[in-house]
Amino acid sequence: MITRVLGAALPQVLRSVAWLLLPTSFIALLAWATAGSATGNTGDPLRAALWIWIGVHQIPFSLSLPPSGLEGYLSYLPLGALIFPVLAIRNGIARTIERLDNDSSLVGAARAIFAIGYTLFALLASLFSKTESVKPVWYFAIIYVLPFTLLVGATVGRKVALGQGFLFGSRIIALLLGASSIIFGLSLLLNISMVRDLTIVLQPGIFGGLLLLMLNILYIPNAIVATLAYFSGVGFAVGSGTLVSPFSHRLNKIPAMPLLGALPEGESTIAMIGIAFIIFAGALLASWTVALNLRVTSKPDRGSCDCSICWLLSKWGTDHRCYVCRWCLHMAVHACNCCRAIYRCGISAVFASIV
């Protein structure tokens, strides 16, 4: 049985890797041919393609770039790019299950072997693509890629049942992110002149302009979550030693990226009104719980709700040198505790009767 699953899963792992790696190799080769490189080594575009593949999977990089040689981390990677590995993994696992004649008893083993093989490739790519200046943080290949592949694989074939708490938590997150996206869009329109100036400074050209447009589209989810962090009062950072929040505005130079034109120009305590909206979202979650006579705060469902929020915000709190404030993670934990406290004190019944 294991031999059969291995024979079906491993070729699909390579196929899923190639599904994303080949297009990125073409883009890197085209960029190398038009812009050149400092060393003139033909292996540079291949290494760059691996770095793009690694970055798409949210594996951070340790950088020590000339001429300063100062060390830093590139961990603020585009969340929108996750759609590509999601499609590749889903397609690979679906083909694996199909090659196993849709045998439901082998689906779990197929997912596990596929996830291990995919993670192993990410680990090897991180180890063998490093240079003196750019070093992928290899252990994040295990921390990020393995659970991510297992989670995506759970949506293919025999579905994994999700708890009611996870569904409620995901709805609240969708509500908060939807409101943040509207606010971010309005801010972008109000600062369209700054966006235009940042684009002119880059002078990307035709091909570079298309790549810049794609990069900005992929960074939109990051900007939406940063907007949510700002209006929650926690704030976010755009580099080491910076903080943009309603109470503090420590911001020096910013990268010439058009999306950053929507950054606020100073402190704005009126933005603290967003905290009331977050409290309302917690009250809405409590009202759903009362209406359906369920206990979202029981251990299994509580863990699902907490994890759904903390996983989203912990991406910006893994390192104190990351580009988004690490306190977002603590904010998520305290928000969950507040929701549970509201429910236990009986205040949720009042909100339920109003809503």
ZAMARGU-4260 file (C-alpha; in steps of 0.2 Angstrom, whole numbers, plus 5000, padded with zeros to 4 digits):
<rodrens>
0) 5000/5000/5000 | 5014/5012/5005 | 5023/5008/4989 | 5008/5012/4979 | 5005/5029/4987
5) 5023/5034/4985 | 5022/5030/4967 | 5007/5040/4965 | 5012/5055/4976 | 5030/5058/4972
10) 5028/5062/4954 | 5014/5074/4957 | 5025/5083/4970 | 5038/5086/4956 | 5024/5091/4944
15) 5017/5103/4957 | 5034/5111/4960 | 5037/5113/4941 | 5020/5120/4939 | 5025/5136/4948
20) 5044/5135/4946 | 5045/5135/4927 | 5035/5151/4925 | 5046/5160/4938 | 5061/5153/4929
25) 5055/5161/4913 | 5052/5178/4922 | 5069/5177/4931 | 5078/5173/4914 | 5069/5187/4905
30) 5074/5199/4919 | 5092/5193/4919 | 5093/5195/4900 | 5086/5213/4899 | 5094/5220/4915
35) 5109/5209/4917 | 5118/5205/4934 | 5133/5210/4944 | 5142/5194/4941 | 5136/5189/4924
40) 5134/5171/4930 | 5121/5161/4921 | 5116/5152/4937 | 5109/5169/4944 | 5092/5168/4935
45) 5090/5150/4941 | 5094/5154/4959 | 5082/5169/4958 | 5068/5158/4952 | 5071/5147/4967
50) 5071/5162/4978 | 5054/5168/4970 | 5047/5150/4973 | 5053/5151/4991 | 5046/5168/4994
55) 5029/5163/4987 | 5028/5150/5001 | 5031/5164/5014 | 5049/5158/5019 | 5059/5173/5025
60) 5076/5178/5020 | 5091/5184/5029 | 5100/5197/5019 | 5117/5205/5020 | 5117/5216/5004
65) 5132/5227/4998 | 5138/5240/5000 | 5133/5242/5019 | 5133/5223/5022 | 5121/5226/5037
70) 5111/5211/5041 | 5092/5211/5041 | 5077/5200/5037 | 5065/5200/5022 | 5049/5193/5030
75) 5036/5205/5023 | 5031/5194/5009 | 5016/5195/4998 | 5001/5185/5005 | 4992/5186/4988
80) 5005/5175/4980 | 4999/5160/4991 | 4985/5158/4978 | 4998/5150/4966 | 5005/5136/4978
85) 4987/5133/4983 | 4982/5129/4965 | 4998/5119/4963 | 4995/5109/4978 | 4977/5106/4976
90) 4980/5100/4958 | 4994/5088/4963 | 4984/5080/4977 | 4969/5078/4966 | 4979/5070/4953
95) 4987/5059/4966 | 4970/5053/4973 | 4964/5050/4955 | 4979/5039/4952 | 4974/5029/4967
100) 4957/5026/4959 | 4949/5037/4972 | 4951/5025/4986 | 4945/5034/5002 | 4956/5023/5013
105) 4972/5030/5005 | 4967/5048/5004 | 4975/5052/5021 | 4991/5043/5017 | 4992/5052/5000
110) 4990/5069/5008 | 5003/5065/5021 | 5016/5059/5009 | 5013/5073/4997 | 5015/5086/5011
115) 5031/5078/5016 | 5038/5077/4999 | 5033/5095/4995 | 5041/5101/5011 | 5057/5092/5008
120) 5059/5101/4991 | 5056/5117/5000 | 5069/5113/5013 | 5082/5108/5000 | 5078/5123/4989
125) 5081/5134/5004 | 5098/5126/5008 | 5105/5125/4991 | 5100/5142/4984 | 5108/5152/4998
130) 5123/5164/4995 | 5133/5175/5006 | 5121/5189/5003 | 5104/5180/5002 | 5100/5166/5014
135) 5083/5158/5015 | 5079/5154/5033 | 5078/5135/5030 | 5069/5130/5046 | 5054/5140/5041
140) 5051/5128/5027 | 5046/5115/5040 | 5037/5128/5051 | 5027/5135/5036 | 5026/5124/5021
145) 5022/5107/5030 | 5006/5113/5039 | 5001/5124/5024 | 5002/5109/5013 | 4992/5098/5025
150) 4979/5112/5027 | 4977/5114/5008 | 4977/5095/5005 | 4962/5094/5018 | 4951/5103/5005
155) 4954/5090/4992 | 4946/5073/4991 | 4937/5067/5007 | 4933/5083/5015 | 4938/5087/5033
160) 4924/5092/5044 | 4927/5110/5052 | 4920/5114/5069 | 4906/5127/5071 | 4918/5138/5081
165) 4930/5139/5066 | 4916/5144/5054 | 4910/5158/5066 | 4928/5164/5068 | 4931/5164/5049
170) 4915/5174/5046 | 4921/5187/5059 | 4938/5188/5051 | 4930/5190/5034 | 4919/5204/5041
175) 4934/5213/5048 | 4945/5211/5033 | 4931/5217/5022 | 4929/5233/5031 | 4948/5236/5031
180) 4948/5233/5012 | 4935/5247/5010 | 4945/5259/5021 | 4961/5255/5012 | 4953/5257/4995
185) 4947/5274/5000 | 4964/5279/5007 | 4972/5274/4991 | 4960/5285/4981 | 4962/5300/4992
190) 4981/5299/4991 | 4982/5294/4972 | 4994/5308/4969 | 5007/5301/4981 | 5004/5284/4972
195) 5007/5291/4955 | 5023/5300/4962 | 5030/5284/4969 | 5027/5275/4952 | 5036/5289/4942
200) 5051/5288/4954 | 5053/5269/4949 | 5052/5272/4930 | 5049/5253/4928 | 5046/5253/4909
205) 5034/5242/4900 | 5039/5225/4906 | 5044/5231/4923 | 5028/5240/4924 | 5018/5224/4922
210) 5029/5216/4935 | 5026/5230/4947 | 5008/5230/4944 | 5007/5211/4948 | 5018/5214/4964
215) 5006/5227/4970 | 4991/5216/4967 | 4999/5202/4977 | 5003/5214/4991 | 4985/5220/4993
220) 4981/5207/5006 | 4996/5213/5017 | 4990/5231/5015 | 4972/5226/5021 | 4978/5217/5036
225) 4990/5232/5040 | 4975/5243/5039 | 4965/5232/5051 | 4980/5233/5063 | 4981/5252/5062
230) 4962/5254/5066 | 4963/5242/5080 | 4976/5254/5089 | 4991/5242/5088 | 4998/5249/5072
235) 5011/5242/5060 | 5029/5245/5054 | 5037/5248/5038 | 5055/5243/5042 | 5065/5242/5058
240) 5062/5255/5071 | 5046/5262/5063 | 5029/5262/5069 | 5013/5269/5061 | 4998/5269/5073
245) 4985/5281/5078 | 4996/5287/5093 | 5013/5286/5085 | 5020/5290/5068 | 5038/5285/5068
250) 5042/5284/5049 | 5058/5289/5040 | 5060/5284/5022 | 5049/5271/5014 | 5052/5260/4999
255) 5046/5266/4982 | 5031/5255/4981 | 5015/5263/4975 | 5004/5254/4988 | 5013/5264/5002
260) 5006/5280/4995 | 4991/5276/5006 | 5001/5278/5022 | 4994/5291/5035 | 5004/5307/5036
265) 5003/5308/5055 | 4995/5303/5071 | 4976/5302/5070 | 4967/5298/5087 | 4950/5298/5078
270) 4955/5281/5070 | 4953/5273/5087 | 4935/5272/5083 | 4939/5256/5074 | 4941/5248/5091
275) 4922/5250/5093 | 4920/5240/5077 | 4931/5226/5083 | 4921/5225/5099 | 4905/5225/5089
280) 4912/5210/5079 | 4915/5201/5096 | 4898/5205/5101 | 4891/5198/5085 | 4900/5182/5087
285) 4893/5180/5105 | 4875/5184/5098 | 4878/5170/5085 | 4883/5158/5099 | 4867/5162/5109
290) 4855/5161/5094 | 4861/5144/5089 | 4862/5138/5107 | 4881/5133/5105 | 4896/5136/5115
295) 4910/5142/5104 | 4921/5144/5119 | 4922/5125/5123 | 4939/5118/5121 | 4938/5111/5103
300) 4929/5126/5095 | 4938/5139/5105 | 4955/5132/5099 | 4948/5133/5081 | 4943/5151/5083
305) 4958/5157/5092 | 4970/5148/5079 | 4960/5156/5064 | 4963/5173/5071 | 4981/5170/5078
310) 4987/5162/5062 | 4982/5176/5052 | 4991/5189/5063 | 5006/5179/5068 | 5013/5181/5051
315) 5017/5199/5055 | 5024/5195/5073 | 5036/5181/5070 | 5052/5192/5072 | 5055/5209/5080
320) 5064/5215/5065 | 5049/5211/5053 | 5040/5224/5044 | 5023/5223/5054 | 5022/5225/5073
325) 5024/5209/5083 | 5011/5215/5095 | 4997/5210/5083 | 4999/5193/5089 | 4996/5198/5107
330) 4981/5209/5101 | 4973/5194/5093 | 4975/5183/5109 | 4968/5197/5120 | 4953/5200/5108
335) 4949/5181/5109 | 4949/5182/5128 | 4938/5198/5128 | 4925/5189/5117 | 4925/5174/5130
340) 4924/5186/5144 | 4909/5195/5136 | 4900/5178/5134 | 4903/5172/5151 | 4897/5188/5160
345) 4881/5186/5151 | 4882/5203/5141 | 4881/5193/5125 | 4862/5190/5129 | 4860/5209/5128
350) 4868/5210/5111 | 4859/5195/5105 | 4842/5203/5109 | 4847/5219/5100 | 4855/5211/5085
</rodrens>
